[in-house]
Amino acid sequence: MKLQKTENKPGVVIIEGHIQGLSNARSLGEYDIPVYVVDKSNCIARYSKFCRKFFYCPDYIKDEFADFLIDLAESEELSGWSLLPSNDHAVITISKNKKRLEEYYKVITPDKDIIKNIYDKALLLKIAQSSGLQIPETIYFETSDDPFPGNLNFPVVTKGREGLSFYKKAGRKAFYARNETELRSQLKSLSFITELNKTFTQEVIPFDANNKTVSFTAFSVNGEIKTYWMGIKLREHPIQFGTATFAESIYEEQCLKLSKILLSALNFTGVCEVEYLRDPRDNKYKLIEINARTWLWVGLAKECGIDYAKIIYDYLNRETVRFPENYNTRIKWRNTVLDSIFAVRALISGNCNLKDYFCSLKGQVVHSVFAKDDFLPSIMYLLLLPYFFFRR
């Protein structure tokens, strides 16, 4: 380390201060751990009472972001602090610059070779299949004129091999095609935006209203799972391919077994979220993707007994780490504002009925932003909501 610590207790730099960044700031702040937040735009975590300082930063995907973190460590005397990213692009940049960042910070993000195997979906799917996991039927097109294979089942979705980069170029996470004509048109349009060999096309797993996306999350060391937690997206926007607005903690044995195999094959250390979707045709869970970071509703895991932010902190600082062996299920998480808006849309479109909606709100519900003892972020979330729609 090049600098001397100025505090007895090293702190954490939280990278991206949206909902998961706020959850992590609160988790650490409750233990009086110093927290700084950096974000490339305005964010709600900066308004938390647990955020001691906030800094604007360059785009996470640029190497200038790593330079910024080093300059921050020098100017703020943050030697020995930890980096806790909540953004995929930040994870990628940290992994690429890990060696020089470790001269200043403690870094939980794995090396770039491991990260590439996760965020390049073609590599991830190949590793998953070779490890015995099942995936949706997948096709890789080189050009928009490539012939369609005979086993191609519609509908299909086309995504980017590197999802966040694809989203920034295309303006969507996925393109849905119901037939060959739609797919051919989409491939031609996408060819003007990106190279088609940087995309992949998958069959859509049939939706029976019960096969919701399951998030298996874990802290592992060299591929060995030390503790884990699972949740399910009960409502998301857009439906089937979206971000959770309402979720619930669950336990699913099949996802645990599959994740033990996959994380071992990846030799993964740190926190990750593995997404699965059950195929009603064979009742088996199929891999969708992995996020090598904390995810939007990480606050629900904490309420259930798995505090990932504190686990990361203790692990990096060589403290005694408590790895819980179980957690509470049937606790729910809700982004109250967005869930209300999109639930109304779902009711109008017939994708949800009023009785099921109100029944879903029964029981213990954790709010995504609101906290009685840290109230300002919830006010700012409401005020900044239009800004988030256009900027995030």
Beta strands, then each sheet from edge to edge (+ up, - down):
strand 1: 12-15
strand 2: 35-39
strand 3: 53-56
strand 4: 82-85
strand 5: 106-107
strand 6: 138-139
strand 7: 156-160
strand 8: 175-177
strand 9: 199-203
strand 10: 214-221
strand 11: 224-237
strand 12: 243-250
strand 13: 270-279
strand 14: 284-291
strand 15: 332-334
strand 16: 365-367
sheet 1: 3+ 2+ 1+ 4+ 5+
sheet 2: 6+ 9- 7+ 8-
sheet 3: 14+ 13- 10+ 11- 12+ 15- 16-
end
